[in-house]
Structure formats: C-alpha cells, structure tokens
C-alpha cells in the first residue's frame, strides 16, 4: 500500500532538493577541473569572472530547486 500523497510529495521534494545540491557540487568540481584553477583562491583574490560563474551556478541551483519543490507540492 502506498503512503499518503502528501508524504510522497514531501519525499519527492526532499530528494529532488538533495539531488540539486549534489548536482551543484558536481558542477562546481567539474568547472574547477575544466578551467584548471582553484575557484576558492580566485574568489578570495577578487576575480570577478569567477564570481559571476559561481553566481550563475547558484542561480541555476535555486531555479532548479524551486521548480522541483514547486512541482512536487502542486
């Protein structure tokens, strides 16, 4: 027997959010490997281009997470 639909939606939202965070970590790691630099050191040095790239990553994670949670609770 399946659990209550509300519980299933909450589980879906939680798992989707965790997958988005894992995906963001993977993209961060791949970005650092592809460009061949230490992203954290570049951010501390004030590199604006790296800051914008990381900002885009966080915006994508926020949009993806919002869509996953929004669709799960619809």
N, CA, C and O atoms as a DFTB+ gen file, in Angstrom:
296 C
 N C O
     1  1       0.847      -1.182       0.000
     2  2       0.000       0.000       0.000
     3  2       0.890       1.242       0.000
     4  3       1.859       1.323       0.755
     5  1       0.551       2.204      -0.851
     6  2       1.331       3.435      -0.970
     7  2       1.034       4.382       0.185
     8  3      -0.082       4.404       0.703
     9  1       2.047       5.176       0.595
    10  2       1.802       6.167       1.641
    11  2       0.887       7.286       1.151
    12  3       0.535       7.352      -0.026
    13  1       0.519       8.144       2.061
    14  2      -0.337       9.284       1.773
    15  2       0.305      10.156       0.678
    16  3       1.524      10.331       0.682
    17  1      -0.481      10.701      -0.252
    18  2       0.087      11.527      -1.327
    19  2       0.880      12.734      -0.819
    20  3       1.858      13.134      -1.450
    21  1       0.477      13.311       0.298
    22  2       1.201      14.450       0.850
    23  2       2.604      14.023       1.276
    24  3       3.572      14.747       1.043
    25  1       2.717      12.856       1.894
    26  2       4.018      12.339       2.316
    27  2       4.875      12.045       1.084
    28  3       6.073      12.331       1.080
    29  1       4.274      11.482       0.054
    30  2       5.012      11.198      -1.174
    31  2       5.534      12.494      -1.811
    32  3       6.662      12.528      -2.303
    33  1       4.726      13.553      -1.806
    34  2       5.160      14.828      -2.370
    35  2       6.303      15.426      -1.560
    36  3       7.243      15.975      -2.135
    37  1       6.238      15.329      -0.245
    38  2       7.321      15.848       0.593
    39  2       8.608      15.058       0.375
    40  3       9.695      15.635       0.342
    41  1       8.487      13.746       0.228
    42  2       9.667      12.916      -0.052
    43  2      10.245      13.289      -1.408
    44  3      11.462      13.409      -1.552
    45  1       9.385      13.472      -2.400
    46  2       9.835      13.868      -3.736
    47  2      10.565      15.206      -3.692
    48  3      11.612      15.363      -4.320
    49  1      10.013      16.177      -2.946
    50  2      10.645      17.496      -2.843
    51  2      11.990      17.398      -2.138
    52  3      12.954      18.034      -2.564
    53  1      12.071      16.615      -1.071
    54  2      13.326      16.484      -0.328
    55  2      14.400      15.797      -1.172
    56  3      15.542      16.253      -1.210
    57  1      14.045      14.718      -1.838
    58  2      15.014      14.002      -2.670
    59  2      15.442      14.876      -3.849
    60  3      16.619      14.894      -4.209
    61  1      14.510      15.590      -4.445
    62  2      14.855      16.486      -5.552
    63  2      15.790      17.599      -5.110
    64  3      16.730      17.942      -5.826
    65  1      15.539      18.166      -3.935
    66  2      16.422      19.201      -3.410
    67  2      17.816      18.677      -3.143
    68  3      18.801      19.350      -3.448
    69  1      17.914      17.488      -2.578
    70  2      19.227      16.893      -2.327
    71  2      19.970      16.590      -3.625
    72  3      21.181      16.792      -3.716
    73  1      19.249      16.110      -4.618
    74  2      19.878      15.849      -5.912
    75  2      20.369      17.132      -6.570
    76  3      21.407      17.127      -7.232
    77  1      19.640      18.229      -6.398
    78  2      20.088      19.509      -6.947
    79  2      21.365      19.967      -6.255
    80  3      22.265      20.486      -6.914
    81  1      21.463      19.784      -4.936
    82  2      22.675      20.164      -4.220
    83  2      23.866      19.303      -4.646
    84  3      24.974      19.807      -4.826
    85  1      23.627      18.017      -4.802
    86  2      24.696      17.140      -5.279
    87  2      25.122      17.521      -6.693
    88  3      26.311      17.510      -7.012
    89  1      24.167      17.852      -7.525
    90  2      24.477      18.289      -8.888
    91  2      25.279      19.582      -8.893
    92  3      26.191      19.739      -9.705
    93  1      24.954      20.509      -7.998
    94  2      25.702      21.763      -7.917
    95  2      27.139      21.502      -7.487
    96  3      28.068      22.109      -8.019
    97  1      27.323      20.608      -6.532
    98  2      28.681      20.254      -6.118
    99  2      29.467      19.623      -7.249
   100  3      30.653      19.901      -7.423
   101  1      28.805      18.775      -8.014
   102  2      29.459      18.134      -9.152
   103  2      29.845      19.160     -10.218
   104  3      30.945      19.106     -10.768
   105  1      28.939      20.091     -10.505
   106  2      29.225      21.129     -11.497
   107  2      30.367      22.022     -11.015
   108  3      31.231      22.405     -11.804
   109  1      30.376      22.351      -9.729
   110  2      31.459      23.163      -9.162
   111  2      32.799      22.445      -9.327
   112  3      33.794      23.057      -9.717
   113  1      32.819      21.158      -9.029
   114  2      34.041      20.366      -9.166
   115  2      34.482      20.281     -10.630
   116  3      35.664      20.444     -10.935
   117  1      33.531      20.027     -11.531
   118  2      33.870      19.935     -12.952
   119  2      34.337      21.274     -13.511
   120  3      35.249      21.315     -14.337
   121  1      33.721      22.366     -13.071
   122  2      34.145      23.692     -13.516
   123  2      35.584      23.954     -13.092
   124  3      36.384      24.459     -13.880
   125  1      35.912      23.615     -11.857
   126  2      37.281      23.816     -11.375
   127  2      38.265      22.952     -12.154
   128  3      39.380      23.389     -12.439
   129  1      37.867      21.740     -12.497
   130  2      38.759      20.838     -13.222
   131  2      38.944      21.279     -14.675
   132  3      40.053      21.221     -15.207
   133  1      37.861      21.718     -15.311
   134  2      37.936      22.103     -16.726
   135  2      38.777      23.366     -16.900
   136  3      39.616      23.436     -17.798
   137  1      38.556      24.359     -16.045
   138  2      39.307      25.601     -16.205
   139  2      40.685      25.516     -15.557
   140  3      41.526      26.380     -15.804
   141  1      40.935      24.509     -14.744
   142  2      42.252      24.274     -14.174
   143  2      42.703      25.296     -13.159
   144  3      43.861      25.712     -13.166
   145  1      41.796      25.707     -12.279
   146  2      42.173      26.670     -11.249
   147  2      41.436      26.373      -9.959
   148  3      40.465      25.617      -9.927
   149  1      41.926      26.989      -8.904
   150  2      41.288      26.858      -7.597
   151  2      40.245      27.970      -7.476
   152  3      40.589      29.142      -7.326
   153  1      38.989      27.594      -7.540
   154  2      37.916      28.591      -7.543
   155  2      37.910      29.386      -6.248
   156  3      37.728      30.603      -6.281
   157  1      38.103      28.735      -5.115
   158  2      38.083      29.442      -3.832
   159  2      39.198      30.478      -3.747
   160  3      38.977      31.585      -3.254
   161  1      40.393      30.132      -4.220
   162  2      41.503      31.090      -4.202
   163  2      41.222      32.275      -5.121
   164  3      41.539      33.417      -4.787
   165  1      40.627      31.999      -6.278
   166  2      40.299      33.080      -7.214
   167  2      39.233      34.007      -6.642
   168  3      39.291      35.220      -6.843
   169  1      38.271      33.448      -5.938
   170  2      37.251      34.288      -5.310
   171  2      37.858      35.161      -4.217
   172  3      37.505      36.334      -4.092
   173  1      38.765      34.600      -3.429
   174  2      39.435      35.391      -2.386
   175  2      40.277      36.507      -2.996
   176  3      40.428      37.571      -2.396
   177  1      40.827      36.267      -4.195
   178  2      41.642      37.270      -4.867
   179  2      40.787      38.346      -5.541
   180  3      41.318      39.347      -6.020
   181  1      39.471      38.146      -5.580
   182  2      38.573      39.142      -6.151
   183  2      38.363      39.013      -7.645
   184  3      38.051      40.005      -8.304
   185  1      38.523      37.821      -8.202
   186  2      38.333      37.596      -9.635
   187  2      36.840      37.665      -9.952
   188  3      36.068      36.786      -9.568
   189  1      36.454      38.714     -10.652
   190  2      35.039      38.959     -10.939
   191  2      34.442      37.903     -11.872
   192  3      33.290      37.507     -11.699
   193  1      35.209      37.451     -12.850
   194  2      34.696      36.458     -13.803
   195  2      34.354      35.148     -13.101
   196  3      33.331      34.530     -13.397
   197  1      35.203      34.727     -12.177
   198  2      34.923      33.505     -11.422
   199  2      33.709      33.726     -10.520
   200  3      32.879      32.831     -10.362
   201  1      33.609      34.903      -9.938
   202  2      32.449      35.220      -9.109
   203  2      31.147      35.152      -9.889
   204  3      30.141      34.651      -9.386
   205  1      31.166      35.654     -11.114
   206  2      29.961      35.597     -11.949
   207  2      29.620      34.162     -12.344
   208  3      28.446      33.798     -12.407
   209  1      30.635      33.353     -12.608
   210  2      30.387      31.955     -12.953
   211  2      29.774      31.204     -11.775
   212  3      28.841      30.422     -11.956
   213  1      30.287      31.434     -10.584
   214  2      29.741      30.778      -9.389
   215  2      28.340      31.312      -9.098
   216  3      27.465      30.559      -8.672
   217  1      28.127      32.601      -9.326
   218  2      26.795      33.173      -9.142
   219  2      25.788      32.489     -10.070
   220  3      24.674      32.171      -9.655
   221  1      26.181      32.267     -11.318
   222  2      25.308      31.568     -12.263
   223  2      24.994      30.161     -11.791
   224  3      23.875      29.679     -11.964
   225  1      25.981      29.501     -11.195
   226  2      25.757      28.166     -10.650
   227  2      24.709      28.197      -9.541
   228  3      23.807      27.359      -9.510
   229  1      24.828      29.164      -8.633
   230  2      23.868      29.257      -7.536
   231  2      22.474      29.644      -8.026
   232  3      21.475      29.171      -7.484
   233  1      22.401      30.491      -9.036
   234  2      21.092      30.845      -9.603
   235  2      20.448      29.616     -10.245
   236  3      19.251      29.384     -10.078
   237  1      21.231      28.837     -10.972
   238  2      20.698      27.622     -11.590
   239  2      20.212      26.636     -10.536
   240  3      19.162      26.016     -10.703
   241  1      20.966      26.487      -9.456
   242  2      20.548      25.581      -8.380
   243  2      19.265      26.095      -7.734
   244  3      18.365      25.310      -7.432
   245  1      19.177      27.395      -7.524
   246  2      17.968      27.962      -6.931
   247  2      16.745      27.773      -7.813
   248  3      15.672      27.412      -7.330
   249  1      16.909      28.017      -9.102
   250  2      15.790      27.818     -10.026
   251  2      15.387      26.349     -10.097
   252  3      14.203      26.014     -10.047
   253  1      16.388      25.480     -10.215
   254  2      16.087      24.045     -10.290
   255  2      15.427      23.548      -9.019
   256  3      14.442      22.812      -9.074
   257  1      15.961      23.945      -7.881
   258  2      15.364      23.525      -6.610
   259  2      13.968      24.054      -6.435
   260  3      13.087      23.345      -5.949
   261  1      13.750      25.325      -6.834
   262  2      12.413      25.899      -6.751
   263  2      11.421      25.177      -7.632
   264  3      10.276      24.958      -7.237
   265  1      11.859      24.803      -8.834
   266  2      10.965      24.065      -9.726
   267  2      10.637      22.681      -9.181
   268  3       9.490      22.236      -9.233
   269  1      11.654      22.009      -8.659
   270  2      11.421      20.664      -8.114
   271  2      10.442      20.724      -6.944
   272  3       9.487      19.949      -6.883
   273  1      10.684      21.640      -6.025
   274  2       9.803      21.739      -4.851
   275  2       8.435      22.241      -5.252
   276  3       7.422      21.752      -4.751
   277  1       8.392      23.221      -6.158
   278  2       7.103      23.763      -6.591
   279  2       6.245      22.724      -7.302
   280  3       5.037      22.644      -7.080
   281  1       6.885      21.927      -8.164
   282  2       6.125      20.896      -8.874
   283  2       5.738      19.753      -7.956
   284  3       4.715      19.100      -8.164
   285  1       6.555      19.510      -6.939
   286  2       6.251      18.426      -6.013
   287  2       5.037      18.767      -5.148
   288  3       4.252      17.886      -4.797
   289  1       4.891      20.027      -4.814
   290  2       3.813      20.411      -3.907
   291  2       2.580      20.936      -4.633
   292  3       1.645      21.427      -4.002
   293  1       2.580      20.834      -5.932
   294  2       1.447      21.333      -6.721
   295  2       0.281      20.389      -6.619
   296  3      -0.767      20.636      -7.215
